[in-house]
Amino acid sequence: MSFVIGVDIGTGSTKAVRCTLDGEVVAVARRDHAPSLPRPGWAEMDAERDWWGDVVQVLAELDPTDVVAVCVSGLGPCVVQTDDDLRPRRPAILYGVDTRSTREIAEITEQLGADAILERCGKDLSSQAIGPKLAWLKRDAGDAWRPRDRWFSAHTYVVAHLTGEWILDHHTASQCDPFYDIHRQDWATDWVEQVLPGLALPRLVWPSEQIGTVRREAAAQTGLAEGTPVVAGTVDAWAEAFSVGVRRPGDLMLMYGSTMFFVQVLAAPTSVRGLWTTSGVEPGSHTLAAGMATSGTVTTWLQDLTGGVPFDTLLREAAAVPAGSEGLVLLPYFSGERTPVYDPLARGVIAGLTLRHGRGHLLRATYEGIACGVRQILDVFGTAERIVAVGGGTQGGLWTQIVSDVAGIRQTVPQQTIGASYGDALLAAIGVGAVPPNTDWTRPDHVVVPDPATAPTYETLFGAYTELYPATREQVHRLAES
């Protein structure tokens, strides 16, 4: 029997799965880690330790026998510069939760023009974009800047360790704004030269392409057989969407994780201010995406704040609180916010607290605040033919039910919610021709439908939520800059 291995480097952990070619998961490995937050607005990871080191450990736990391919995805888009021996120059800068490049975003937008960037790249420049992060690295390095250095996102750094190849998949490249033309699906080399002259660019591939094989040194570290084919992979959210069959125009994935993330497949590229148009997973495809900055991480913060109480206890208490959390409204902007407000200086706000409110109220208000953000974003997306809910936050049912109630949507929850690593395993199988390109391993489990009895309460709550951010923005900005 043949097997494939999928590996995903997430914000909170690295996970690996070993699967049969019909999608049965036969082994799982996991290693936890956490980003470093050395300054307000900064989010970093040690690429050598947290990316490559963790992948080595999870791969070493899996049986490499009869593995016909491996594929890696990762949090992103991130950026780390290395020397020729893959030694990082500094800690890796994470995706949109790292907001240090605010100045560079403004300067590049003025240089190239906001409308031109939106039209050519499919989105406005934001903290999600790699171009401003690279420009920040140049400014920070000063005379030590090395434009010919190789630079990587999380999964491509691991791919380089495995194979020696420097690649970037089209999807991740399409988040390297303003350096990728979404219509041509190729590097915008003229803009690269205007913004960062001489910047070296990796070879572009599609996520399901085989790009090399495991080298001898990597085989010795991971336990994989030398010569095992390696498939390119992509950013974790897109691998997860692929894992649950979000592959047809109109399909939308709603991912419940450290952040809430949205990926919808498009029939053709479009430019929607406030959202991100990107290249998709399958060759020539396009997607529309959005992401909040903090979601599940706020619930972890709350658990820590309340003394590390078992999360099942918190969930039971939150489920016993009525819809509306008895007058609480929470803005989940604990690390600034990406979509829909694009404000790196936004901060969390809890309004309406009284002495009768307890930790259960706070958890329910957190879920309801996130759900209001989901509704705001879905209103910009417009109609989705099918919404598939994925991620660890789908377990237990309370969070998904609140989102359905607040946003008025139906959500299909699949049987297999193991995540991006499962999509990587499928990409690995497709990439080496072990299964047909249209293979879909997903199976539905249940559908979450809105409870009409909560609609009046949540309509009032949503109105208060949308008014709270503009009402407190000026004060919060002053506090954030103090």
Secondary structure as the mmCIF struct_conf table of DSSP 4:
data_model
#
loop_
_struct_conf.conf_type_id
_struct_conf.id
_struct_conf.beg_label_comp_id
_struct_conf.beg_label_asym_id
_struct_conf.beg_label_seq_id
_struct_conf.end_label_comp_id
_struct_conf.end_label_asym_id
_struct_conf.end_label_seq_id
STRN STRN1 PHE A 3 ILE A 9
BEND BEND1 THR A 11 GLY A 12
STRN STRN2 SER A 13 THR A 20
TURN_TY1_P TURN_TY1_P1 LEU A 21 ASP A 22
BEND BEND2 GLY A 23 GLY A 23
STRN STRN3 VAL A 25 ASP A 32
STRN STRN4 SER A 36 SER A 36
BEND BEND3 ARG A 39 ARG A 39
TURN_TY1_P TURN_TY1_P2 PRO A 40 GLY A 41
STRN STRN5 GLU A 44 MET A 45
HELX_RH_PI_P HELX_RH_PI_P1 ALA A 47 GLY A 53
HELX_RH_AL_P HELX_RH_AL_P1 ASP A 54 GLU A 61
BEND BEND4 LEU A 62 LEU A 62
TURN_TY1_P TURN_TY1_P3 THR A 65 ASP A 66
STRN STRN6 VAL A 67 GLY A 74
BEND BEND5 LEU A 75 LEU A 75
BEND BEND6 PRO A 77 PRO A 77
STRN STRN7 VAL A 79 VAL A 79
STRN STRN8 VAL A 80 THR A 82
TURN_TY1_P TURN_TY1_P4 ASP A 84 ASP A 85
STRN STRN9 PRO A 88 PRO A 88
BEND BEND7 ARG A 89 ARG A 90
HELX_LH_PP_P HELX_LH_PP_P1 PRO A 91 PRO A 91
STRN STRN10 ALA A 92 ILE A 93
BEND BEND8 TYR A 95 TYR A 95
TURN_TY1_P TURN_TY1_P5 GLY A 96 VAL A 97
TURN_TY1_P TURN_TY1_P6 ARG A 100 SER A 101
HELX_RH_AL_P HELX_RH_AL_P2 THR A 102 LEU A 112
HELX_RH_AL_P HELX_RH_AL_P3 ALA A 114 CYS A 121
BEND BEND9 GLY A 122 LYS A 123
TURN_TY1_P TURN_TY1_P7 SER A 127 GLN A 128
HELX_RH_AL_P HELX_RH_AL_P4 ILE A 130 ALA A 141
HELX_RH_3T_P HELX_RH_3T_P1 GLY A 142 ALA A 144
TURN_TY1_P TURN_TY1_P8 PRO A 147 ARG A 148
BEND BEND10 ASP A 149 ASP A 149
STRN STRN11 ARG A 150 PHE A 152
HELX_RH_AL_P HELX_RH_AL_P5 ALA A 154 THR A 163
BEND BEND11 GLY A 164 GLY A 164
STRN STRN12 ILE A 167 ASP A 169
HELX_RH_AL_P HELX_RH_AL_P6 HIS A 170 ALA A 173
TURN_TY1_P TURN_TY1_P9 SER A 174 GLN A 175
BEND BEND12 CYS A 176 CYS A 176
TURN_TY1_P TURN_TY1_P10 ASP A 177 PRO A 178
BEND BEND13 PHE A 179 PHE A 179
STRN STRN13 TYR A 180 ASP A 181
TURN_TY1_P TURN_TY1_P11 ILE A 182 GLN A 185
STRN STRN14 ASP A 186 TRP A 187
HELX_RH_AL_P HELX_RH_AL_P7 THR A 189 VAL A 195
BEND BEND14 LEU A 196 LEU A 196
TURN_TY1_P TURN_TY1_P12 PRO A 197 GLY A 198
HELX_LH_PP_P HELX_LH_PP_P2 PRO A 202 PRO A 202
STRN STRN15 ARG A 203 VAL A 205
TURN_TY1_P TURN_TY1_P13 PRO A 207 SER A 208
STRN STRN16 GLN A 210 THR A 213
HELX_RH_AL_P HELX_RH_AL_P8 ARG A 216 THR A 222
HELX_LH_PP_P HELX_LH_PP_P3 LEU A 224 ALA A 225
TURN_TY1_P TURN_TY1_P14 GLU A 226 GLY A 227
STRN STRN17 PRO A 229 VAL A 231
STRN STRN18 VAL A 235 VAL A 235
HELX_RH_AL_P HELX_RH_AL_P9 ASP A 236 SER A 243
TURN_TY1_P TURN_TY1_P15 VAL A 244 GLY A 245
BEND BEND15 ARG A 248 ARG A 248
TURN_TY1_P TURN_TY1_P16 PRO A 249 GLY A 250
STRN STRN19 ASP A 251 TYR A 256
BEND BEND16 GLY A 257 THR A 259
STRN STRN20 MET A 260 LEU A 266
BEND BEND17 ALA A 267 ALA A 268
TURN_TY1_P TURN_TY1_P17 ARG A 273 GLY A 274
BEND BEND18 LEU A 275 LEU A 275
STRN STRN21 TRP A 276 SER A 279
BEND BEND19 VAL A 281 GLU A 282
TURN_TY1_P TURN_TY1_P18 PRO A 283 GLY A 284
STRN STRN22 HIS A 286 GLY A 291
BEND BEND20 ALA A 293 ALA A 293
BEND BEND21 SER A 295 SER A 295
HELX_RH_AL_P HELX_RH_AL_P10 GLY A 296 LEU A 305
TURN_TY1_P TURN_TY1_P19 THR A 306 GLY A 307
BEND BEND22 GLY A 308 GLY A 308
HELX_RH_AL_P HELX_RH_AL_P11 PHE A 311 ALA A 319
TURN_TY1_P TURN_TY1_P20 ALA A 320 ALA A 320
BEND BEND23 VAL A 321 VAL A 321
HELX_LH_PP_P HELX_LH_PP_P4 PRO A 322 PRO A 322
TURN_TY1_P TURN_TY1_P21 ALA A 323 GLY A 327
STRN STRN23 VAL A 329 LEU A 331
TURN_TY1_P TURN_TY1_P22 PHE A 334 SER A 335
STRN STRN24 GLU A 337 GLU A 337
TURN_TY1_P TURN_TY1_P23 THR A 339 VAL A 341
STRN STRN25 ASP A 343 ASP A 343
TURN_TY1_P TURN_TY1_P24 PRO A 344 LEU A 345
STRN STRN26 VAL A 349 ALA A 351
TURN_TY1_P TURN_TY1_P25 LEU A 355 ARG A 356
HELX_RH_AL_P HELX_RH_AL_P12 ARG A 359 PHE A 381
BEND BEND24 GLU A 385 GLU A 385
STRN STRN27 ARG A 386 VAL A 390
BEND BEND25 GLY A 391 GLY A 391
HELX_RH_3T_P HELX_RH_3T_P2 GLY A 392 THR A 394
TURN_TY1_P TURN_TY1_P26 GLN A 395 GLY A 396
BEND BEND26 GLY A 397 GLY A 397
HELX_RH_AL_P HELX_RH_AL_P13 LEU A 398 ALA A 407
TURN_TY1_P TURN_TY1_P27 GLY A 408 GLY A 408
STRN STRN28 GLN A 411 PRO A 414
BEND BEND27 GLN A 415 GLN A 415
HELX_RH_AL_P HELX_RH_AL_P14 ALA A 420 GLY A 431
TURN_TY1_P TURN_TY1_P28 VAL A 432 GLY A 433
BEND BEND28 ALA A 434 VAL A 435
TURN_TY1_P TURN_TY1_P29 PRO A 437 ASN A 438
STRN STRN29 PRO A 444 VAL A 448
HELX_RH_3T_P HELX_RH_3T_P3 PRO A 452 THR A 454
HELX_RH_AL_P HELX_RH_AL_P15 ALA A 455 ALA A 480
TURN_TY1_P TURN_TY1_P30 GLU A 481 GLU A 481
#
